[in-house]
Amino acid sequence: MKVKRFLAFVAALILLPVFTACEEQPPEKEKIMLTFVYAHDSASSSDLLLETLLKATDQFNQDNSQTFRIEMEAITTHFDEIAPYFDELNKLAASNQLPDLIWMPDGAVMKEYAGAGHLADLTSYLEEDDAWRESFWDGTFVSTAHDGGIFAVPLCLRLDCLFYNTELFTEADVKAEEIQTWDDFLAACQTLKDAGIQPLAMGGEEPENISYFTNYLVQRLGGVEPMQQIIDREDGVRFDQDCFIRAGQMTYELLQNGYLPSDTASTTNDEAGAAFRNGEAAMFCSGSWAVGGFHRDDSQIIDKVGVLPFPVVEGGKGQANHWFVEMNASVAVSAQSKHTEQAVQWLKYLTADSVQAMMAEEGYQFPATKAVFQADLAPKEYTFIRETLKRDGMTASGFFDHVLGEAMGKAYQETLWEILIGTDSAEAFQNLQAQVQEYLTLEPAEKNTDQTKE
């Protein structure tokens, strides 16, 4: 009997740790899932940016497999269609069902969503992490700021650039570093023309392409204030002021002097880009998105393209280190998300040096941060831009005609086209002023609503 009791006692001791361990083991935490919606499906898109983003997110999910993961969800599946994406996004917003993370390719739409309270203000997260905030280029958040807050984090930037063919410059003995002022620029154009080289290509048939060039002249003449006052719809601000009129005249004079082809007003952007890509023009003003085309298999200018800071105008108020900048892609966090901390963690990962370098080297995008990328893997043009920004610093504003709002922006672009076909610049901007006068006198609420439609 004593032996049986002893064996029962021993058995109880053996089983006790098993039951105790089971009781003390905490329940496994449920993994947090965040959904990120974007506009393109990799199965039907050749978008290098998207491919890079998907690759980075896969790695992030592997590194954080025990805590949370990012689920990628495509709303549309066609690379060249963006309207259906916004249509679906608007439906989700109207039903308060926005996902945690939202791809925002358009600053105007982002500001509309921010103004409606759909997006989380990320300012505090940037202010609490000095290293993260200071890793970005100055001016990076110009397209994602609204009413004193920052509502999206850019992953890469689009910069309005004056590209030049290094080989043609050498052939004509034009030194890019000596082009500092507008007079220097005109002298370079004349030297190129004398050497039998077309100085500048521009796709004027689509007036937006004229604005990429003329916007800089407006800023170099008048500084940022005249443009910003119109963007802000300040009372009494007019288009028919000297900086706009002179900028229009100076652009037209390029045509008169043969520095632009005589058929510029009827030339498409594809045709102008092809002329530059084929080595038929020495300069081309466009967004940094054009860089991919310079590296096409049929391009004659691979590794032969530099970037000029747009020259200053002597006597003007604009600085040489001011650039027109837009986000190429940014990510916003829904105000309804219950996992903002985790969302910010992912944003920090996407803007860390390693991923930002990958954006340049594999995605052919200019990084939103000062991350160092391998020059032999990224487009050479980005090295020019990076070295310029690092040397001179950068102040920035959004693409002027884009942030004006759809109606006024289109009217402004068409005014530049009218000037290019021979309308006197003063007359053209007076006509523009008359055209928008009624719009400028709308009630503030109506102005703000229309300003965000683009």
C-alpha positions in Angstrom: 0.0 0.0 0.0 2.8 2.4 0.9 4.5 1.6 -2.4 1.3 2.4 -4.4 0.9 5.7 -2.6 4.6 6.5 -3.2 4.3 5.8 -7.0 1.1 7.9 -7.2 2.9 10.7 -5.5 5.8 10.5 -7.9 3.5 10.4 -10.9 1.8 13.5 -9.6 5.1 15.3 -9.3 6.1 14.3 -12.9 2.8 15.6 -14.3 2.7 18.8 -12.2 5.3 20.7 -14.3 3.4 19.8 -17.5 0.1 21.2 -16.2 1.9 24.2 -14.6 3.7 25.0 -17.8 0.4 24.9 -19.7 -1.2 27.2 -17.3 1.6 29.8 -17.3 2.1 30.0 -21.0 0.5 33.2 -22.3 -1.9 33.0 -25.2 -0.3 33.7 -28.6 -0.9 37.3 -29.8 -2.9 37.7 -32.9 -0.7 39.1 -35.8 -1.7 42.6 -36.8 -2.6 42.9 -40.5 -2.4 46.3 -42.3 -3.8 46.7 -45.8 -2.0 49.0 -48.3 -3.9 49.8 -51.5 -2.2 50.9 -54.6 -3.2 51.6 -58.2 -1.4 49.0 -60.3 -1.2 45.3 -60.3 2.3 43.9 -60.9 0.9 41.2 -63.1 -0.1 43.7 -65.7 2.4 46.5 -65.1 6.0 47.2 -66.0 6.2 49.9 -63.4 9.7 49.6 -61.9 8.7 51.7 -58.9 5.9 49.2 -58.1 8.2 46.3 -58.5 10.7 47.9 -56.1 8.0 48.6 -53.6 6.7 45.1 -53.7 10.2 43.7 -53.2 10.8 46.0 -50.2 7.5 45.1 -48.6 8.1 41.3 -49.0 11.4 41.8 -47.1 9.7 43.9 -44.4 7.1 41.2 -43.9 9.8 38.6 -43.5 11.7 40.7 -41.0 8.5 41.3 -39.0 6.8 38.0 -39.4 6.1 37.6 -35.7 4.4 40.9 -35.1 2.5 42.3 -38.1 2.5 42.3 -41.9 1.5 44.5 -44.8 -1.0 43.2 -47.2 -0.8 44.7 -50.7 -4.0 45.2 -52.5 -4.4 46.5 -56.1 -7.5 48.4 -56.9 -6.9 48.8 -60.6 -4.8 46.5 -62.9 -3.9 48.8 -65.8 -0.7 50.8 -65.7 -2.0 53.8 -67.7 -5.3 54.2 -65.8 -5.5 56.2 -62.6 -9.1 57.6 -62.7 -10.7 54.2 -61.7 -8.3 54.1 -58.7 -9.6 57.4 -57.4 -13.2 56.5 -58.1 -12.8 53.4 -55.9 -10.9 55.3 -53.3 -13.7 57.8 -53.1 -16.3 55.1 -52.6 -14.2 53.7 -49.7 -13.9 57.1 -48.2 -17.6 57.8 -48.5 -18.4 54.6 -46.6 -15.7 55.1 -44.0 -13.9 52.0 -45.2 -10.5 53.3 -46.2 -7.7 50.8 -45.7 -4.8 51.5 -43.2 -2.4 52.7 -45.9 -3.1 54.5 -49.1 -0.9 55.1 -52.1 -1.2 58.8 -53.1 0.2 59.7 -56.5 -1.4 63.1 -56.6 -0.8 66.0 -54.2 -4.1 67.8 -55.0 -6.2 64.6 -54.2 -4.2 64.0 -51.1 -4.9 67.5 -49.8 -8.6 67.0 -50.6 -8.6 63.9 -48.5 -6.7 65.6 -45.7 -9.1 68.5 -45.7 -12.0 66.1 -45.4 -10.5 64.4 -42.3 -9.8 61.1 -44.0 -6.0 61.0 -43.4 -3.9 60.9 -40.2 -1.6 63.9 -39.5 1.9 62.5 -39.4 3.6 65.6 -38.3 4.1 64.5 -34.7 5.9 61.3 -35.8 8.3 63.3 -37.9 8.9 65.8 -35.1 9.6 63.1 -32.6 12.2 61.5 -34.8 14.7 64.1 -35.8 16.9 61.7 -37.7 14.0 60.5 -39.8 12.8 64.1 -40.6 16.3 65.3 -41.4 16.9 62.4 -43.7 14.6 64.0 -46.3 15.6 66.6 -48.8 14.4 70.1 -47.9 11.2 70.8 -49.7 10.2 67.1 -49.9 6.9 67.6 -48.1 5.7 70.6 -50.2 3.2 68.3 -52.0 2.1 66.4 -48.9 1.5 69.3 -46.5 -1.9 70.7 -45.8 -3.1 73.3 -43.3 0.0 73.1 -41.2 0.1 69.3 -41.1 1.9 66.5 -43.1 -0.5 63.9 -44.3 1.7 61.6 -46.5 5.3 60.5 -46.7 6.9 60.7 -50.1 8.9 57.7 -51.3 10.4 59.4 -54.3 10.3 62.8 -56.0 9.6 64.3 -59.4 11.8 67.3 -60.1 11.3 69.8 -63.0 14.8 69.5 -64.7 16.7 71.2 -67.5 18.5 68.3 -69.1 21.4 68.7 -71.5 23.4 66.4 -73.8 27.0 66.3 -72.5 28.3 65.2 -75.8 26.7 68.0 -77.8 27.9 70.5 -75.2 31.4 69.3 -75.6 31.1 69.3 -79.4 30.1 73.0 -79.3 32.6 73.8 -76.6 29.7 74.9 -74.2 30.6 74.4 -70.5 27.6 73.6 -68.4 29.2 75.0 -65.2 29.4 78.4 -66.8 25.7 78.7 -67.3 24.7 80.6 -64.2 22.5 83.4 -65.5 19.8 83.8 -68.2 22.4 85.8 -70.3 24.7 82.8 -70.0 22.0 80.5 -71.1 21.2 82.6 -74.2 24.9 82.8 -75.1 25.1 79.0 -74.8 22.0 78.6 -77.1 23.7 80.9 -79.7 26.9 78.9 -79.5 25.0 75.7 -80.0 23.0 77.2 -82.9 26.2 78.5 -84.6 27.6 74.9 -84.3 24.6 73.6 -86.2 23.0 72.1 -83.1 19.4 72.7 -82.1 19.7 74.2 -78.6 16.3 73.2 -77.1 13.4 70.9 -77.7 9.9 71.4 -76.2 6.6 69.6 -76.8 4.4 72.8 -77.0 1.3 71.1 -78.4 0.6 69.9 -74.9 0.9 73.3 -73.0 1.8 71.6 -69.8 5.3 71.1 -71.3 5.7 74.8 -71.9 5.0 75.4 -68.2 7.9 73.2 -67.1 10.2 75.8 -68.6 8.3 79.1 -68.1 7.4 78.4 -64.5 11.1 78.7 -63.7 11.3 82.0 -65.5 8.3 83.3 -63.5 10.0 82.2 -60.2 13.5 83.5 -61.2 12.0 86.9 -62.0 9.5 87.4 -59.2 10.4 84.9 -56.6 8.0 82.5 -55.0 5.6 85.1 -53.6 3.6 86.1 -56.7 2.9 82.4 -57.5 2.1 81.5 -53.9 -0.3 84.4 -53.5 -2.3 83.1 -56.5 -2.2 79.5 -55.2 -3.5 80.9 -51.9 -6.2 83.0 -53.7 -5.1 86.1 -51.9 -7.3 89.1 -52.7 -6.0 91.5 -55.4 -3.4 89.2 -56.8 -3.2 89.2 -60.5 -1.7 87.2 -63.4 -1.1 90.3 -65.5 2.0 91.4 -63.5 5.5 91.8 -64.7 7.0 88.4 -63.7 4.4 86.5 -65.7 4.5 88.8 -68.7 8.3 88.9 -68.9 8.5 85.2 -68.5 6.1 84.7 -71.4 8.1 87.1 -73.6 11.4 85.5 -72.8 10.0 82.0 -73.7 8.7 83.4 -77.0 12.0 85.0 -77.8 13.6 81.6 -77.7 11.4 80.7 -80.6 12.1 83.9 -82.5 15.8 83.4 -82.1 15.7 79.8 -83.4 16.7 78.4 -80.1 13.4 76.5 -80.1 12.2 74.8 -83.4 9.7 76.9 -85.4 7.1 74.1 -85.1 7.4 73.9 -81.3 3.7 74.9 -80.7 2.6 71.8 -82.8 5.2 69.4 -81.5 4.1 66.7 -79.1 6.1 65.9 -76.0 6.8 62.4 -77.4 8.3 64.1 -80.5 10.4 66.6 -78.4 11.6 63.8 -76.2 12.6 61.7 -79.2 14.5 64.6 -80.6 16.5 64.9 -77.4 16.9 61.1 -77.0 18.2 60.8 -80.6 20.8 63.5 -80.1 19.0 66.1 -82.3 18.6 68.7 -79.6 21.1 69.8 -76.9 18.6 70.5 -74.1 15.1 69.4 -72.9 13.1 70.7 -70.0 10.9 68.1 -68.4 10.2 66.2 -65.2 12.6 63.6 -63.8 10.2 60.9 -65.0 11.7 61.4 -68.4 15.0 59.8 -67.3 13.7 56.3 -68.0 13.2 57.2 -71.6 16.8 58.4 -71.9 17.9 54.8 -71.1 15.7 53.0 -73.6 17.5 50.5 -75.8 17.1 52.7 -78.8 18.3 55.9 -77.0 21.4 57.6 -78.4 22.1 59.5 -75.1 22.6 56.8 -72.5 25.1 58.1 -69.9 25.4 61.4 -71.9 22.8 63.5 -70.0 23.5 66.1 -67.3 21.2 68.3 -65.4 21.5 72.1 -65.2 20.1 74.1 -62.3 17.8 76.6 -64.1 19.7 79.8 -64.5 18.9 82.9 -62.5 17.7 86.2 -64.1 19.9 89.1 -63.3 17.9 91.6 -61.2 15.2 88.9 -60.5 14.1 87.9 -57.0 14.3 84.1 -57.5 17.1 81.9 -56.1 19.1 79.5 -58.2 18.5 76.6 -55.7 14.7 76.7 -56.0 13.2 73.7 -57.7 9.7 72.7 -58.7 9.0 69.4 -57.0 6.2 66.9 -56.7 5.9 63.6 -55.0 6.2 60.8 -57.5 4.6 58.4 -55.0 3.7 58.8 -51.4 1.9 56.8 -48.7 -0.8 58.2 -46.5 -2.3 56.6 -43.3 -6.0 56.5 -42.9 -7.4 58.5 -40.0 -9.6 55.4 -39.2 -6.6 53.0 -38.9 -6.2 51.5 -35.4 -2.5 50.7 -36.2 -0.9 54.1 -36.9 2.2 53.2 -35.0 2.8 50.1 -37.1 2.0 52.0 -40.3 4.6 54.6 -39.4 7.1 51.8 -38.8 6.6 50.6 -42.4 7.0 54.1 -43.7 10.3 54.5 -41.9 11.4 51.2 -43.4 10.5 52.4 -47.0 12.4 55.7 -46.4 15.5 54.0 -44.8 18.7 54.3 -46.7 18.8 50.8 -48.1 15.3 50.9 -49.6 15.7 54.5 -50.9 18.9 53.5 -52.6 17.0 50.6 -54.2 14.4 53.1 -55.4 17.1 54.8 -57.5 19.1 51.7 -58.5 16.2 49.4 -59.4 13.2 51.6 -59.6 14.8 54.4 -61.6 13.2 57.0 -59.2 14.9 59.9 -57.5 14.8 59.2 -53.7 12.9 61.4 -51.3 15.8 61.2 -48.9 19.5 62.0 -49.0 20.3 58.3 -49.1 23.5 57.5 -51.0 23.0 55.2 -54.0 25.5 53.5 -56.3 26.2 55.8 -59.2 26.9 52.9 -61.5 23.5 51.3 -60.9 21.3 54.4 -60.8 20.7 56.7 -63.8 23.6 59.1 -64.2 21.1 62.0 -64.2 20.3 61.3 -60.6 23.9 61.7 -59.6 23.9 65.1 -61.2 20.8 66.1 -59.3 22.0 64.7 -56.0 25.3 66.4 -56.2 23.6 69.7 -57.1 21.2 69.5 -54.2 23.9 68.5 -51.8 26.1 71.4 -52.9 23.5 74.1 -53.1 20.7 72.9 -50.9 17.1 73.1 -52.1 14.0 75.2 -51.6 11.0 74.0 -53.4 7.4 74.5 -54.4 4.9 72.3 -56.2 4.5 72.4 -60.0 2.7 75.8 -60.3 0.2 74.9 -62.9 -0.7 71.7 -61.0 -1.4 73.2 -57.6 -3.4 76.0 -59.1 -6.3 73.6 -59.5 -7.7 72.0 -62.6 -9.6 75.0 -64.2 -7.1 77.7 -63.5 -4.1 75.5 -64.2 -5.4 74.6 -67.6 -6.2 78.2 -68.4 -2.6 79.2 -67.4 -1.2 76.5 -69.6 -3.3 77.5 -72.6 -2.1 81.1 -72.1 1.5 80.0 -72.5 0.5 78.2 -75.7 -1.2 81.4 -77.0 2.1 83.3 -76.4 4.1 80.6 -78.2 1.9 81.0 -81.4 2.4 84.8 -81.4 0.0 86.4 -79.0 1.6 89.3 -77.2 2.5 88.2 -73.7 0.9 91.2 -72.0 -2.3 90.7 -73.9 -2.3 87.0 -73.2 -2.0 87.4 -69.4 -4.6 90.2 -69.4 -7.0 87.8 -71.1 -6.1 85.2 -68.5 -6.8 87.6 -65.7 -10.2 88.5 -67.2 -10.9 84.8 -67.6 -10.2 83.9 -64.0 -11.5 87.1 -62.4 -14.9 85.6 -61.6 -13.2 82.5 -60.2 -10.9 84.5 -57.9 -13.9 86.3 -56.4 -15.8 83.1 -55.4 -16.5 82.5 -51.8 -13.5 80.9 -49.9 -15.2 77.6 -49.4 -15.9 77.3 -53.1 -12.3 78.3 -54.0 -10.9 75.6 -51.7 -13.2 73.0 -53.1 -12.2 73.7 -56.7 -8.6 74.1 -55.9 -8.2 70.5 -55.0 -9.9 69.1 -58.1 -7.2 67.8 -60.4 
